[in-house]
Amino acid sequence: MVTLLLPRLVSFEGAGRRSASVVERNVASLQPSYWLVMASGFLEPVLYLFSIGIGVGSLVGDLTLPDGRVIDYAAFVAPAMLASSAMTGALAETTFNFFGKMKFMKLYDGMLATPVRPIEIAMGELAWAMIRGNIYAAAFLVVMVAMGLTTPGLAVGAFGAAVLVGFAFGAVGMSLSTFMRSWQDFDLMSSAQFALFLFSGTFVPAQAYPSVLRWVVEVTPLYRAVDLIRAVTTGAVGWVQALDVLYLLALVALGLTVAGRRMEKLLCR
């Protein structure tokens, strides 16, 4: 059904249409086991929310935000889980899967025999990664609204923020994958991803860290993502969130530029 509708929805020609063809190919190649992987990616942050946000939260109590407002601990953790979920969904497609298609399946070599260019492949793969990340984000926001951790109106805004987060991490993940030499190199990426998950204001406010470490935390991409989504879901959007948006947009531009150039260098030899 999707492969029949997508060409009609994306009826324009040129670079956008060629990038959409990459998405069509990924949709057509889906296997039943893929949906099990999708389910596991959604359940992980939900379980963290219930175990830490609610379980540990019952011991922690309420938290005071920098602006002086007091919120429930679960409402503090949930936006961070949403940002982490968007990051995980985007990185899963643009790292392991992207690397396998490029290095081992040699899928992109065949695509380049057509009018599709490397940057269009990168755009198509990023769009496909966003479909996965957006499914995670939408499902998680339904859970948040059902639990009373945010309102439906704020959830709509948070979904837009999660889309931007997914684009940023997807672009960065794709660019980093072009530098990977083997599957073992991804161990370093997984370690970095887990460190970001733990130390990006996810479970404790950044103000709780020592001053030097706090500045390190606040310049990491996941912290900017968490800060943006937390401000939206709690209704505390301010000028700092403009900085968060600019930071993430810069990551999108940088990641796509590097990925396109590296793919051209690796594949057009």
Contacts in CASP RR format, 6 or more apart in sequence:
PFRMAT RR
TARGET T0000
AUTHOR 0000-0000-0000
METHOD contacts of the structure
MODEL  1
MVTLLLPRLVSFEGAGRRSASVVERNVASLQPSYWLVMASGFLEPVLYLF
SIGIGVGSLVGDLTLPDGRVIDYAAFVAPAMLASSAMTGALAETTFNFFG
KMKFMKLYDGMLATPVRPIEIAMGELAWAMIRGNIYAAAFLVVMVAMGLT
TPGLAVGAFGAAVLVGFAFGAVGMSLSTFMRSWQDFDLMSSAQFALFLFS
GTFVPAQAYPSVLRWVVEVTPLYRAVDLIRAVTTGAVGWVQALDVLYLLA
LVALGLTVAGRRMEKLLCR
2 27 0 8 1.000
3 24 0 8 1.000
3 27 0 8 1.000
3 28 0 8 1.000
6 20 0 8 1.000
6 23 0 8 1.000
6 24 0 8 1.000
6 27 0 8 1.000
7 20 0 8 1.000
7 24 0 8 1.000
10 16 0 8 1.000
10 17 0 8 1.000
10 20 0 8 1.000
11 17 0 8 1.000
15 117 0 8 1.000
15 119 0 8 1.000
15 120 0 8 1.000
15 123 0 8 1.000
16 120 0 8 1.000
16 123 0 8 1.000
18 114 0 8 1.000
18 115 0 8 1.000
18 116 0 8 1.000
18 117 0 8 1.000
18 120 0 8 1.000
19 116 0 8 1.000
19 120 0 8 1.000
19 121 0 8 1.000
19 123 0 8 1.000
19 124 0 8 1.000
19 127 0 8 1.000
20 124 0 8 1.000
20 127 0 8 1.000
21 116 0 8 1.000
22 111 0 8 1.000
22 116 0 8 1.000
22 120 0 8 1.000
22 121 0 8 1.000
22 123 0 8 1.000
22 124 0 8 1.000
22 125 0 8 1.000
22 127 0 8 1.000
22 128 0 8 1.000
23 124 0 8 1.000
23 127 0 8 1.000
23 128 0 8 1.000
23 131 0 8 1.000
26 125 0 8 1.000
26 128 0 8 1.000
27 128 0 8 1.000
37 92 0 8 1.000
38 132 0 8 1.000
38 135 0 8 1.000
38 136 0 8 1.000
41 85 0 8 1.000
41 88 0 8 1.000
41 89 0 8 1.000
41 92 0 8 1.000
41 136 0 8 1.000
42 85 0 8 1.000
42 135 0 8 1.000
42 136 0 8 1.000
42 139 0 8 1.000
42 140 0 8 1.000
44 85 0 8 1.000
44 88 0 8 1.000
45 81 0 8 1.000
45 82 0 8 1.000
45 84 0 8 1.000
45 85 0 8 1.000
45 88 0 8 1.000
45 136 0 8 1.000
45 140 0 8 1.000
46 81 0 8 1.000
46 140 0 8 1.000
46 143 0 8 1.000
48 77 0 8 1.000
48 81 0 8 1.000
48 84 0 8 1.000
49 74 0 8 1.000
49 77 0 8 1.000
49 78 0 8 1.000
49 81 0 8 1.000
49 143 0 8 1.000
52 77 0 8 1.000
52 203 0 8 1.000
53 73 0 8 1.000
53 74 0 8 1.000
53 76 0 8 1.000
53 77 0 8 1.000
53 78 0 8 1.000
54 74 0 8 1.000
56 73 0 8 1.000
57 72 0 8 1.000
57 73 0 8 1.000
57 74 0 8 1.000
57 77 0 8 1.000
60 73 0 8 1.000
61 72 0 8 1.000
61 73 0 8 1.000
62 70 0 8 1.000
62 71 0 8 1.000
62 72 0 8 1.000
62 73 0 8 1.000
63 70 0 8 1.000
63 71 0 8 1.000
63 72 0 8 1.000
63 73 0 8 1.000
63 76 0 8 1.000
63 205 0 8 1.000
64 70 0 8 1.000
65 71 0 8 1.000
65 205 0 8 1.000
65 234 0 8 1.000
65 236 0 8 1.000
66 205 0 8 1.000
66 207 0 8 1.000
67 236 0 8 1.000
69 234 0 8 1.000
69 236 0 8 1.000
71 234 0 8 1.000
72 149 0 8 1.000
74 147 0 8 1.000
74 149 0 8 1.000
75 149 0 8 1.000
75 150 0 8 1.000
75 233 0 8 1.000
75 234 0 8 1.000
76 205 0 8 1.000
76 230 0 8 1.000
77 202 0 8 1.000
77 203 0 8 1.000
78 144 0 8 1.000
78 147 0 8 1.000
78 149 0 8 1.000
78 150 0 8 1.000
78 233 0 8 1.000
79 158 0 8 1.000
79 226 0 8 1.000
79 229 0 8 1.000
79 230 0 8 1.000
79 232 0 8 1.000
79 233 0 8 1.000
79 234 0 8 1.000
80 200 0 8 1.000
80 201 0 8 1.000
80 202 0 8 1.000
80 203 0 8 1.000
80 226 0 8 1.000
80 229 0 8 1.000
80 230 0 8 1.000
81 140 0 8 1.000
81 202 0 8 1.000
82 137 0 8 1.000
82 140 0 8 1.000
82 141 0 8 1.000
82 144 0 8 1.000
82 158 0 8 1.000
82 162 0 8 1.000
82 229 0 8 1.000
82 233 0 8 1.000
83 162 0 8 1.000
83 165 0 8 1.000
83 222 0 8 1.000
83 225 0 8 1.000
83 226 0 8 1.000
83 228 0 8 1.000
83 229 0 8 1.000
84 197 0 8 1.000
84 202 0 8 1.000
84 222 0 8 1.000
84 226 0 8 1.000
85 133 0 8 1.000
85 136 0 8 1.000
85 137 0 8 1.000
85 140 0 8 1.000
85 162 0 8 1.000
86 133 0 8 1.000
86 136 0 8 1.000
86 137 0 8 1.000
86 162 0 8 1.000
86 163 0 8 1.000
86 165 0 8 1.000
86 166 0 8 1.000
86 169 0 8 1.000
86 225 0 8 1.000
87 165 0 8 1.000
87 166 0 8 1.000
87 169 0 8 1.000
87 193 0 8 1.000
87 196 0 8 1.000
87 222 0 8 1.000
87 225 0 8 1.000
88 136 0 8 1.000
88 193 0 8 1.000
89 129 0 8 1.000
89 132 0 8 1.000
89 133 0 8 1.000
89 136 0 8 1.000
89 166 0 8 1.000
90 129 0 8 1.000
90 130 0 8 1.000
90 132 0 8 1.000
90 133 0 8 1.000
90 165 0 8 1.000
90 166 0 8 1.000
90 167 0 8 1.000
90 169 0 8 1.000
90 170 0 8 1.000
90 173 0 8 1.000
91 169 0 8 1.000
91 170 0 8 1.000
91 173 0 8 1.000
91 189 0 8 1.000
91 193 0 8 1.000
92 129 0 8 1.000
92 132 0 8 1.000
93 125 0 8 1.000
93 128 0 8 1.000
93 129 0 8 1.000
93 132 0 8 1.000
93 170 0 8 1.000
94 125 0 8 1.000
94 126 0 8 1.000
94 129 0 8 1.000
94 169 0 8 1.000
94 170 0 8 1.000
94 171 0 8 1.000
94 173 0 8 1.000
94 174 0 8 1.000
94 177 0 8 1.000
95 173 0 8 1.000
95 174 0 8 1.000
95 176 0 8 1.000
95 177 0 8 1.000
95 186 0 8 1.000
95 189 0 8 1.000
96 186 0 8 1.000
98 125 0 8 1.000
98 173 0 8 1.000
98 174 0 8 1.000
98 177 0 8 1.000
99 177 0 8 1.000
99 180 0 8 1.000
99 183 0 8 1.000
99 186 0 8 1.000
101 107 0 8 1.000
101 108 0 8 1.000
102 108 0 8 1.000
102 177 0 8 1.000
102 178 0 8 1.000
102 263 0 8 1.000
102 266 0 8 1.000
102 267 0 8 1.000
103 180 0 8 1.000
108 118 0 8 1.000
108 121 0 8 1.000
108 263 0 8 1.000
108 267 0 8 1.000
109 267 0 8 1.000
111 121 0 8 1.000
112 118 0 8 1.000
112 121 0 8 1.000
112 267 0 8 1.000
112 268 0 8 1.000
117 264 0 8 1.000
118 260 0 8 1.000
118 263 0 8 1.000
118 264 0 8 1.000
118 267 0 8 1.000
118 268 0 8 1.000
119 256 0 8 1.000
119 259 0 8 1.000
119 260 0 8 1.000
119 263 0 8 1.000
119 264 0 8 1.000
121 263 0 8 1.000
122 174 0 8 1.000
122 256 0 8 1.000
122 259 0 8 1.000
122 260 0 8 1.000
122 263 0 8 1.000
123 256 0 8 1.000
125 174 0 8 1.000
126 167 0 8 1.000
126 170 0 8 1.000
126 171 0 8 1.000
126 174 0 8 1.000
126 256 0 8 1.000
129 166 0 8 1.000
129 170 0 8 1.000
129 174 0 8 1.000
130 163 0 8 1.000
130 166 0 8 1.000
130 167 0 8 1.000
130 170 0 8 1.000
133 162 0 8 1.000
133 166 0 8 1.000
134 159 0 8 1.000
134 162 0 8 1.000
134 163 0 8 1.000
137 158 0 8 1.000
137 159 0 8 1.000
137 162 0 8 1.000
137 163 0 8 1.000
138 159 0 8 1.000
141 150 0 8 1.000
141 155 0 8 1.000
141 158 0 8 1.000
141 159 0 8 1.000
141 162 0 8 1.000
144 150 0 8 1.000
144 155 0 8 1.000
144 233 0 8 1.000
145 151 0 8 1.000
145 152 0 8 1.000
145 155 0 8 1.000
149 233 0 8 1.000
150 158 0 8 1.000
150 233 0 8 1.000
150 234 0 8 1.000
154 232 0 8 1.000
154 233 0 8 1.000
154 234 0 8 1.000
154 235 0 8 1.000
155 233 0 8 1.000
157 232 0 8 1.000
158 229 0 8 1.000
158 232 0 8 1.000
158 233 0 8 1.000
161 225 0 8 1.000
161 228 0 8 1.000
161 229 0 8 1.000
161 232 0 8 1.000
162 229 0 8 1.000
164 228 0 8 1.000
164 245 0 8 1.000
164 248 0 8 1.000
164 249 0 8 1.000
164 252 0 8 1.000
165 225 0 8 1.000
165 228 0 8 1.000
165 229 0 8 1.000
165 248 0 8 1.000
167 248 0 8 1.000
167 252 0 8 1.000
168 221 0 8 1.000
168 225 0 8 1.000
168 248 0 8 1.000
168 249 0 8 1.000
168 251 0 8 1.000
168 252 0 8 1.000
169 221 0 8 1.000
169 225 0 8 1.000
169 251 0 8 1.000
171 251 0 8 1.000
171 252 0 8 1.000
171 253 0 8 1.000
171 254 0 8 1.000
171 255 0 8 1.000
171 256 0 8 1.000
171 259 0 8 1.000
172 221 0 8 1.000
172 251 0 8 1.000
172 254 0 8 1.000
172 255 0 8 1.000
173 189 0 8 1.000
173 255 0 8 1.000
174 255 0 8 1.000
174 256 0 8 1.000
174 259 0 8 1.000
175 254 0 8 1.000
175 255 0 8 1.000
175 256 0 8 1.000
175 258 0 8 1.000
175 259 0 8 1.000
175 262 0 8 1.000
176 189 0 8 1.000
177 259 0 8 1.000
178 258 0 8 1.000
178 259 0 8 1.000
178 262 0 8 1.000
178 263 0 8 1.000
178 266 0 8 1.000
179 262 0 8 1.000
180 186 0 8 1.000
180 189 0 8 1.000
196 220 0 8 1.000
196 221 0 8 1.000
196 222 0 8 1.000
197 222 0 8 1.000
199 217 0 8 1.000
199 220 0 8 1.000
200 217 0 8 1.000
200 220 0 8 1.000
200 222 0 8 1.000
200 223 0 8 1.000
200 225 0 8 1.000
200 226 0 8 1.000
201 217 0 8 1.000
201 223 0 8 1.000
201 226 0 8 1.000
202 222 0 8 1.000
202 226 0 8 1.000
206 214 0 8 1.000
206 217 0 8 1.000
206 218 0 8 1.000
206 223 0 8 1.000
207 214 0 8 1.000
209 217 0 8 1.000
217 223 0 8 1.000
218 224 0 8 1.000
221 247 0 8 1.000
221 248 0 8 1.000
221 251 0 8 1.000
224 243 0 8 1.000
224 244 0 8 1.000
224 247 0 8 1.000
224 248 0 8 1.000
225 244 0 8 1.000
225 248 0 8 1.000
227 240 0 8 1.000
227 241 0 8 1.000
227 244 0 8 1.000
228 241 0 8 1.000
228 244 0 8 1.000
228 245 0 8 1.000
228 248 0 8 1.000
230 236 0 8 1.000
231 237 0 8 1.000
231 238 0 8 1.000
231 240 0 8 1.000
231 241 0 8 1.000
231 244 0 8 1.000
232 241 0 8 1.000
END
